Amino acid sequence: MASSSHSQPIAAASQPPRVFPTSGFQVIDPSDKVEEENLPCYIRDEYYPMRMGEVIGEHYQVVAKLGYGTTSTVWLGRDLRDGKYWTLKVHINTMQYNQERVVYHHLASVTNTDDHPGRQNVRELHGSFTLTTQHGDHEVFVLTPLAMSLMTLQEMQPKRVFQKVLVTSALDQVLVGLDYLHTAEVVHTDLHADNLLISIKDDSILAKVEEGEILAPAARKQDDDRFIYVSRYILGGAGALTICDFGQARIGSEHTGPAMPLPYRAPEVILKMDWGSPVDLWTVGLLAWSLLEPEALFDVYAADSPELNDAHHLAAMTALLGPPPPEFLKRSEETSKYWSEDGTWKGPVPVPTDVSLESLGTVLTGEDKELFLDLLSGLLCWLPEERLIAAQAYSHSWLRGVSEE
């Protein structure tokens, strides 16, 4: 196993590390790929070779694996000084620039948002340290543990949709959190249900996760000097919805260049225009729809052909929103590939016919549906400056308690 510069507990620790089982778990065939190994860009030596029960950062004992991604693995750690649990996000050793850290530090430095209610809906960085191995350094974030994502909870629902009362509660919290971020001049750009996590009110849930790892150790495979563990998921949690993952976030009011996951891209991003915080409100509109309706508004139609994918995406927008206004068309030469100067579609794929937001909406009825579509019309606008800002969307009558018919 690679060595760590912070692998031993210090004298200040008041609790001895627990001994974790070295047997009694499912041994996965070495030829099978496990978790992060399935990522297309996975490189073995870039990831820290964590061992269950290892003490890192001088006083955090790793007690469970919580997840993984393209730039990190995520673990549950218990502070041996006071028994408090933390999420430990261990980054790969080839990250030359950690945008998420920059954003966290920026948010911590902004003083005019100290009393903003949306702070509780945005994840904060509580500390960091570095682990050193023969292959390089791994930056570790210390974060408050959170439970499952809104996407995981949605997948547990009948037909993968929520009741209206849960949708409005989720959107309220997202909008308050976004108002805080935008006040601090941070654009998230990657807002979707998998980056919205439910906070934990009772640490006993975390103690049960640790105990589960003792009594029924996670399945794993051995790859030479390391183990690849199967993650445990924290399925409890009843606290605030928390906006997470700032690796793609931007600081400042105006930006250029690619951003946002393909299905969520705002039109100004697709068309290489300048963009800013209104892109987050575009995704709030898509989020509202996806939480309430079983079918997404915009799918990736031609992932192997970016040009055609953009055309399909913009054609679907044209079908649902109508042609873009002349002012919008003048903002980028890219628009001439898809529309004439008067807004007539000329793209390489046809515009879908006989579709509208009203016809696609299947859940709500009557005035409730009308108000919901009115909210969407204020979020899914061609012109970014015409979109509702977060505080305006929060005050919309559909979110403020109109009863269903």
N, C-alpha and C positions, 0 to 999 in steps of 0.2 A: 504493500500500500504506500502511496505517496505520503510524504511527511507534511505536517501542517505547522506553521509558525505559531499557531494558537491551539494546539491540540490537547493541552493539559490544564486541569483546573487550577486556579490560584488559591492562595490561602484564605482569601476573603469568602470563598464558597462555604456556606453553612450546612449544605446537604451533600452527602456523598453521592456520586453517580450511581445509578441503578445498573445492575448487570442484566443485559439483554440476552435472550436465548440464542444459542448457536446451533440449535437443531429444532425439529418439530415444525418446520415450515415446508411448503411445497417447493421442490427444487425444479426449476424450469430448465428444459433442455438447452444446452449452450448454443445450439444452432437456431433457436427461436429468437426473434427480436422482441425486446421488451421496452415498452414506454418510449423514452427519448430515442432509443435506437431506431424507432420507426420513422423519425423525422428525416426528410430528404437531405437535409444538410448536416446530419449528425456526424461529428468527428469525435471519436472516443476520448482522446487525450485532452480535449478542450473542457470536458466536464470534470468537476471535482469528484474524486473517488470516495464518496461518503460511506462510512460504516455505521450501521444502526447502533446507538448507544455512545457514539463518539462525542467527546467534549470539544467544542470549537469556540473561538472567540473568548477563550479563557474560562468561561463559566456557563456556556449554553450546552446542555446535553441534548443531542438529537434523539427524539423519541418516536418519530413517525415520518414517513414520506407523504407529502400532500399533493405533489404534482410536478410537472415539468413543462418546458417550452423550448423554443429554439435558442434561447440565450441563458437559460438557467434551469436549475432544479429547485424545488420548494419543499421545505421541511418544517416540522413542528419541533420546537426546542423548548426546554424547560430551564429557566435561570436557576442555577444551583444556589444562588445567594438568597433568593426569597421565594422560590417555587413558582414564580409567574411564568406563564407560557407566552412564547413569541413565535411568529412565523419568520423563518430564516430563508431568504431568497439568495441562493448561491449561484453567482453568474459564471459563465464560461470564461476561460482565461485569455481569450483572444479579443475581448471587447476593448477597442481602442478609445471609445468615447461612450459614456453611459448617459444618454439623454434623460432617462428617468431620474437619475440622481440630480442632474442639473435642474429639472423641473421641481423636484421635491425641495431642494435648497432654495430655489426661487420663491416657492410658496411660503416657506418658513421665514423668508426675509421681508415679505410684504406685510406692512404693519396696518394698513387701512382696512384689512379684512379680519382682524383679530376677533371681532364680535359677530362676524357673519354667521347666521344659522346654518349655512350650507357647509361649513367646515366639517360638521359631523358626518356629512355624506361624501367626504373625499378622504381617501386613505392618506395617512401621514407616515413619513419615515422617522423612526425613533432612534436610529443609530446605524452605524456600519463599521465593518472591520475587514481585514484582508487575510485570506488563507494563502500560503505559499507552498507550491509543490515543485517537483523537478520540471514540470511542463509549463509553469507560469503562475501568476497571481490570480486569485479569484476574489472579487469584491462581494461581500455579503451584506445584504440589507436586513435590518431588524425591524419587523413590522408587526402591527397588531393582528392577531389571528382573526380570520373571518371564516364564515361557514360557506355553504354551497353558493354557486352563482345563480342568478335569476334564470339563466338558460337551463341549468340542471333542474331547478324547481319546475320550470315550464315543461320539461320532458316528462315529468311525473304527473302532469295534469291530463285529464281526459281530452283527447283530440289536440293536445299540446297547446291549449289556449287557457287564459285566465278569465275569471269572472271580472266584470267591469270594476267592482270595488277594489280589486287587487291591482288592476291596471292603473286606475287613477291614483292610488296610493304610491305605486312605483314611479309614475311620471312626476308626481308632486316632489318626491325626494330627488329624482334626477335633475329636475329643473332648478331646485334650490341649490343643489351641488354645482350645477353648471353656472348659475349666477355668481356663485363664489369664485369659480375658476375664471370666468370671463372678467369679473371685477379685478382679479389679479393678473389679467392679460395672459391667460393660459388657454390655448385651444386644444381640446383633447384629441380630436380627429379619429378616434378609434372606439366610439361609444356604441356598444351593443350589449345584448343580454349576458354574454359570457364575461364581460368586464364589469358587471354589476354584481357585487357580492353582498350577502346578508351578514350583518355583524352579529356577534355573540354576546349575550347578556350574562351568561352563566358559565364560568370557567370549568364547571364540573363536566361539561361536554368534552373539553380537551383532556381532562384527567382520564375520561373513559377511553379516549383515543389512545393515550399512552398505555393504559392498562390492557387494551385490546392487542397492542403490539407485544406485550409481555405474554399474555395468555394464548394468543393465536397469531404468531409472527407472520408478517406479510410474505407472500411468495416472492422468490428471487432467483436469479441465475448468477453464476460466477463467471466472470470474464477475466481470466488471469488474476491480476492483483486487486480486482474490484468486484463489487456486487452491484447488480442492477435490480432495484426493488420495485415491487408493484405498489402504487400509491393507495393510501386510504383517503376516503372522502368524509368531510365533516358535514353530516346531513342535518344537524340541528341549526339553531340560530333563530332568533326572533327579534333582532334589533333593526337598526336603521340600514337602509340600502346604501351601499358604499361604492363610489366610483373608483375603479382601480386601473392599474397598468398605464403608466405615463411614458412608455418607451417611444411612442410615436407623437407625443404632445409637442406643441410649439409654444414658445414664449414671444409675445408681441401681437400687434393688432393686424398686421398685413403680411402675407406669405405668398410664395410662388412654389411651383414644382409639385410632383406627385405626392399624394397623401390619401389616407382612408382605405379600408378594405374594399375590394371591387364592388360588391353588391350595395354598399352603403355610400358610394361616392356621390357627392353633390355635383350638379351639372358644371359649375365653374371649375371644379377640379378636373373633371373629364376633359374639358375644353381648354385647359392650360391657361386659365385666367388667374389673376390675383385672387386670393381667398383669405378668409379670416374666421372669426367666431361663428358667423352664420352657418358654417358647414356642420357645426354641432347641432344646431336646431333642425337642419335637414334630417340628420340621423334620429333626432327625437321623434320626428314624424314617422319615420320608418319603424322605429322601436314601438311607438304607440300602436301602429297597425299590426306588427308581428306578434305583440302580446295578446291582441284581441281577436285576430283573424288567423285561420289555419294556413293560409297561403301567403307567401311574401309578395310584396309589390314588384320588386325587381330581382330577377335571378341572373346569374352569369350564364349567358347563352352560348358563348363560343370561347371557352377558356384558352383554347389552343390558337386563337386568332384575335389578338387584342383589338385590331382595327374593326373587325366585325362585332366583337363584344361591345365596344363603344357605340357602334351603330345600333345594335339591338337595345342597348340601355337607353340611349337618347330617343329612339323610336318609341319605346314604352313610355318614357316621360312625356313625349309629345302627345301620345294617345290619351294619357290621363290628365295632363295639365293644359293641353292646347299648345299651339305654336309659341315659341319664345317671342317676347317683344323686340322690336328693332333695336332698342337701346342695348339689350343683352347681346344680340347678334354682332354688334359693332365692337365688342370687347375682345374678340379673339379671331384671328384668321382661321382657326380650326372650325369655326361655325360654318364656313362656306362649303365644307365637305358634306354637310348634312341638310342645310336649309338655303333657300334663295333669300335675297334681301328682304322680301316681303313675308318671310316665315314659312314659305311652302317647302315641305319636306322633299329632299332629293337624295337622301342617303342610300347606301347600297342594299338595305333591307327594307321591307315594307313596314309602315306604321300599323300596329294592330288595330282592327276595326271593332266596333260595337263593344267597346270596353269603357268603363268609367269608374271612378272611385265609388260612386253610388251603387253601380251594378255589381262590383266586386265585394262590397261590404255585405256580409251575410249574418252578422251577429246582432247588431242593434236595429231598432225600428223607430219610426215616427220622429218626434222632436229630438229624441236622444241621438238618433243617427244623424240628423241634420246638424246638430251642434258638434258632434264628433267630426264630421266632414268639414265643418267650418274651421275647427281647430287645425285639421290637416291642411286646409287651404292656406292657412297662415304660416305653416311650417314648410310645406313643399311648394316653394315659389321659385320661378326662374331667377328673378333678381334677388340677390342675397340681402340687399338693404330693405326689401319689402317683407322679409321674414320676421315673425315675432321674435323679440329677444326673450331670454329665459323668464324674466319677471313678468312680461306680458303674457306669455304662454301659461304661466302658473296661475294667472288671474282669469283665464278663459272660463266661461260659464260651464263648459262641459266638465271641467275639473273641479269646479266649485259647488257641485252638489245638485245638478239637475236630475230629477228622478226619472227612472226608466218607465216607459209606457207598457 
